[in-house]
Amino acid sequence: MSAVTSEYVNWFRHSSPYINAHRGKTFVLMLSGEAIADANFANTVHDIALLNSLGVRLVLVHGARPQAEQRLQARGVETRLHHDLRVTTPEILECVIEAVGSLRTEIEAQLSMGLANTPMHGARIRVCSGNFVTARPVGVLDGVDMGHTGELRRIDHEGVRRLLDLNQIVLLSNLGYSPTGEVFNLSVEEVATQAAIALKADKLILFGSRPGIQDSQGELRSELLASTAARLVQQYLAKLDDPEQPYSETACLLEAAATACQQGVARCHLISYHDDGALLAELFTRDGQGTMVVSHSYEQVRPANIEDVGGILELIAPLEEKGVLVRRSRERLEAEIERFTVVERDGAIIGCAALYPFPEEAIGELACVAIDQTYRGGQRGDMLLEAIEDQAIALGLKRLFVLTTRTAHWFLERGFGNAPLDELPGEKKALYNFQRNSKVFFKRLG
């Protein structure tokens, strides 16, 4: 098997848990007018078709801002913003309707492709749209009549679900309709957010110009709590008047994600419409390619159970090969699994540690500390150490010791100190491996 083939097979095998997890789930995808106009949109359509073929229930919500702007400029129509909302006159509404209708046709055409030797061959996708969005006028704001600018009243979620049950992709736009027969111009972010909430969607996926949210060092944040996202919105909005800080799109997407999470959507994802394969990488790899906004962290420290044995063995195997950890057989690990604490990330074990108590001496051994190489550099080791220390204190232990050959400085930085071999509990001292010549470190608890 060639290296390229081997890499592909390995990726495909590791993606299978996500394929199973996503099947039958409901995803709402927000595609702005900019995303549809981007050169990468054809690839995005192929990835959407793949999700549909894997059994994901899809609702696509599209906007039309740049396409409407082009029509307005061509007609020489002046526009006005008030409270960050476009005042929608009848002439402007006409341009918006034209742009939305044109994009709807384009999206349906793209999803209808079935040429041989293309990713869409044999897809046979059915797309359905309709008057699922009910809206009302914003009205008069601070003395300004907003015209046909509207706000969303409700989503016909039952009607949308019936179509999803038929394996159809449902297409919504930024237009809403009133019981009086009027048409209103809505925010595409609002439609996508409220659709996800009304449908109790499993995911809201927001396509933007950036790959996600970066920290102060310019590193991509793979996960963001909804509370943090809401706080960042206020920071970005405060900078909107600064021409050097164009955060309006980021603020809108973060606000949509935070609102959706706070109202029951499990996970929201911010990805770039420029990046080929961003949708698949975000959904079918452990770390994704964007920023995921969640109500609660999907990484947790918890006691290990028998089902974690395979994950722990896979985690510690490279460290055993290097001689950093003492080898443990599956049988031994199964017998001692209640001693272990693990860090779980999206169903995968990425960290572990074990506590072996010696109650007669009121001492505990911290053993088998391991963090997946991909996730080192964070606070996971500290989280494991804190969990082990809490367990030791609950058992009435006064001190914690560790034997290590390669990670002495890490323990020294966390309050452990050098100690002679004689301080080890008698049982442990009798089993000490002089060939490994591990150093002994103790830490007083409490």
N, C-alpha and C positions, 0 to 999 in steps of 0.2 A: 504494500500500500504506500502510495506517495505521501510526502509530508503534507501537501495541500489537501489530499483526500482524507488523511488522518485527522487533520484539523477540522475539516467539515464534519466528519462523522462524530468527533468529540463534541463539537458545538451542538449538533443536532440531538445527541443523546442528552446533553445537559439542558436543552430547551424543552424536553418532553414534560417535565413537571409543570411548566408554565402553559404548555398546550392543553394539558388536562385541566389545569386550574381555570383557564379562560373559557373553556367550552361551555356554552349555554349562558354566559354572563352578558350583561348589557353595558356597552360602552357608548358614551356620547363623545363625539369628536367635533371640536370647533375649528373650522377652517375659515380664516378671514379672507377677504378679497385679495389681500396681498399674497396669501398662501396659494390661492388658486392661480394667480398671475405668475408665480415663481416658476422658473425653468424646471424645478424638481417635482412639480405637481404630478406629472405622469408617473413618476416612481412612487409617489405617495398613493396614487390610485391603485397601483399594482399591489401595494402592501395592504390597502383596505380590502381589496378583493381576496387576498390571502387570509385575512382575519375572518372574512365571511365564510370562506371555504372550511375554516377550522371550527366553525360553529359559534362564533361570537355574534351576538345580536347588536347591530350597529345603527346608531342614529347620527347622521351627519348634519351639522348646523353650519351654514355658510353665511358669510357677510359679502358686502359689495362696495365698500367705501371707495377704493381707488377707481373702480369701474364707473361708479356714479360720478366721481369727481371729473373723470375724463369727459363724460357727457355734459356736465355742467359747464366746463371750460369751453367745450366746442360750441355751446349755445350762448356763451358769454353771460351766464347767470351768476350773479353774486350770491355768496352764502354768508350766513352769520351764525356765530356760536354764542350761546348764552348758557352759563353754568355748565360749560363743557358739553353742551348738547347742541346739535344742529337745529336751527329753526327751519322746519320743513314746510315750505310753501307748496301750493298745488303744482307749480312748475318743477320744483325740486323733487317732489314725490314722483312725478312722471318719470324723471331721470332715474330715480332709485328703482322704480318698478321695472323699467327697461333693463337696467343692469342686473337686477335679480333674476329676471326671466331669461336673459342671455346666459348667465352663469348656471342656472338650473339646467338648461339645455346642454351646456358644455359638460357639466358633471355627469348627467345621464348618458351622454354620448361616450365619455371616457369609460364609464362603468359598463357600457354595452359592448366594448371591444372583445373580440374573440379570435383574433388572427392567430394562425399557426406560428409556432416558434416565438411566441411572446408569453409573458407570465399570465396574461388574461385568457389564454386558450382554454376553452371548455368551461369558463367560469359560470356563464349563464346567470348573471346577477339580475335581480329584479329590484327596481328602485321605485319608491312611491312617495309622493308628496301631497299636501292638501292643506286645508284650513284648520290645522291642529292648534294654532296659536291664537288665543283671544287677547285683544289689547284694548286699551282706552286712551284717550288723549291725555297728554301731560297737562294741557290747559294753559293757564296764564301764570308765568313765573316772574315775580317782581315787576309786574306791569307789562311783560312781553308775552304776546300770544305765540305759543310754540307751534301752532298750526297742526300739521299732521305728524309731529313728533309724538310718539306714544310710549306707554309703559305697559308691561305685560300683566295681564290679569290671571290667566290660567293656561295650562297645557292640557290638551285632551289626551291624557296619558293612557286611558283605556283604549282609545282608538289606535294610538301608536303601538301599544302592546299587541293588539290583535294582528297588526301587520308584521310585527317582529316574530310572532308565533308562526307566521307563514314563511319565515326565512327571507323576508324582504328587508332591504335597507331603507330606512325612512329618512327622507331629506327635508329639513326645515331651513327656513331663511330668516333674515332679519325683518321680515314683514309680519305684521299681526293684523287681525281682522276683528271688527266690532259687530255686535248684534244688529247695529243699524246699517251695516253694509259698507262701512268706511274702512280704508286701509291706512295703517300707521307704520311709520319708520321707527324701528326699534334698534337697540344695541344688540349686536350679535353675541357679545359676552353675556348679556342678560338672558337671552333666549337659551343659550347653551347651558348656563348655570341652572336656570329654572327647569329646563327639560330634564337635566340629570337628577335634580331634587325630586321632581314629580314622578319620574320613572323609578326612583330608588336605584339609580344606576350604580354599578360596581365601580365604574371609573368615569371620570371626566378628563378628556385629553385635549389640551389647549396648544395649538400650533402658533408659535410666535417667531419673530426674526432672530431671537437669541436662543441658544441651546438650553437655557434654564437660568438659575440664579447663582451668581458668583459671590464668594466671600471677599473680605477686604484684601486678601492676597491674590485674588483673581482665580481661585480654584472653584470648580463647579460644586455646588451643594447638591448631593444626590438625594438628600431627604430634608424636608423642612416641616416643622410643626405648623398647623394652621394658625395657632396663636402668634407664632413668629412671622408668618406670612402677613397676617393682618397688621402687625406692627410695622413691617417694612412698607406696606402700602402707604401709611401715613408719612413715612420718611420720604418716599419717592414723590408723593403728591406735594410735599413741602418744597420740592426742588423743581416743580414744573415750570416756574417762571424763569428758571436759569436756562438760557439757550444752549449752554454747554452740557446740560444734563437731561437728555431726552428720555425720561423715564415713563412717559404716559402709557405706552404699550405694556411695559412690565408691570406698572401699577394696576392696570385693568385686568391683566391675566392673574396676578396675585390675588386681587380682590375677588375675582370669580372663583379661584381655587379655595380661598379661605372660606367664602360664603358657602360653597357646596359642601366642604368638609364639616363645617359647623352645623349643617342641616342634614347630615346623614349619608353623604356620599363617602364611601370608604377611602378612596384614593384619587387624587387629581395629579395630572402629569403635565409639566411644561416642557415642550420640546421644540426644536427648530424646524421650520418648513424648508430651510435651505439644505439640510443635511440628509443625504440619501440614506435610507434605511433607519432613520432615527426612531420611527414608530416601532419597528420590529426589535431594534436593540433595546428600547425602553421596556418593552413588554416581555421579551423572551431571554433576557440576560439578568443576572443577579443584581448588577449595579446600574443597569440602564444607561441612557445617554442624555438624560435631562434631569430635571428636578421633580421629585415626587413630594406632594404636599399631603400630609396625613394629620388626622386628629390626634392620634397617639402613635408613638414610635413603633415601627414594626420590627425593631430590634429589641430583644428582651433578654435579661439574665434570669435564669430559672433553674430549679433542680433538674438533674438529668433523669431520664427513664430508660427502660430497656430498649425502646425504639431508637434511642440516640447512639447506641453502641457503634453501628456502622459509620455514622458521621464522625464520631470521636476517633475511631480507628483511622479513618481517612485523613483527619486533621493532624494527628500526631505522627503518622507514618514518616513524613519527610524529616521531622525532628529526631525520630529514632534512628533514621538512616545516618544522620549527621552526628549521632552520639550525644545530642543535647538532652534527650530524654531516655530513660531506661525503657527497654522494650516491654510491652504488655501484650499478652495473648488475648484473643477474643474471650476465651473462657474466664480469664482473670478479670477482664473488664466487666463482663456480664455479672460476675459474682460481687464486684465492688461498685456497681453503677450508682448505688445510693450515696456513695461518697462524693460523687461528681456534681459540679455546677457547670452549666453551659451558657454560652451566648448564642442565641438563635437569631438569624436574620432571614426573614422571608422563607422559613422552613428549612434553612441550611444551618448546620453547626459551624460557627466560625471562631469559637473560642471555648476553652474548657479549663477547669482546675479541680483539684480534689483535696478533701480534708480527711486526714487519718488521725483520730483522737487517741491520746494516751492518757486516760482519765486519772490513773493513779498518780501521775506526775503533774496533772493539770496542764499538759502540753499537747499541742496539735501540730501535725506535719502538713504543710502546704506542698502539694505535689502535682506533677503533670500539668503545669501551667503552659498553655499553648494558645496562640492566636494565629489564625490564617494569615499567611504572608501578605495577601491582598489588603488586609484590614489593619495592619499595624500602623502605629503612629497616632491613633486616636486615644480614647480613654477606656478602651475595652478591658485592658489589663487591670487598670485601677478599679473598674466596676467589679471584676471577678474577685480581686483581692478584698474589696470592701464586703462582698457577699460572703466570702470565706471567713473573714474576721467576725462578721455578725453571727455566723453559725457557731464559731468557736466560743464566742462570749456566751451565747445561749446555752452551750454545753458546760459552762463553768470553767473553761480553760483560761489560763492566765498568760500563757506564752505561745507563740507560733514559731516554728522553725522551718527552714527550707534547705535542701541540699542542691547545689548547683555547680556546674563546671564552666558555663559560658555566659551567664546573665547576672553576675554578681552586682554590677553597678546598678542595674534596674532595681534590685532589692535594697541596696544601700540607700538609694534615693527615696525609698518609701519607708524608711525608719527601721530597717533591719540592721543588725550589727554583727561583726565577726564574733565567732564563739569557738571554743575548743571542742574537740570531738567528745570529750568526757561529759559535756552538758546534754548530750543526746539521751533520750530515754533508753533504759537498759536494753529493751527488746530491739530498738532500732540500732543501737550501737553494735549489738551482736551480729546484725545483718549488714553492717557497713562494708561497702565494696572498696577496698584499698586500691584496686587497679584503676577505678574511675577517679579516685582522689578528689571527690567532691568537697567543695568548701561548705562550711556550716555557718548559717546566719540565723539569728534569733530576733524576734520582735516581741516586746511586752504589749499585751492587749489592755484596752480600757484606759 
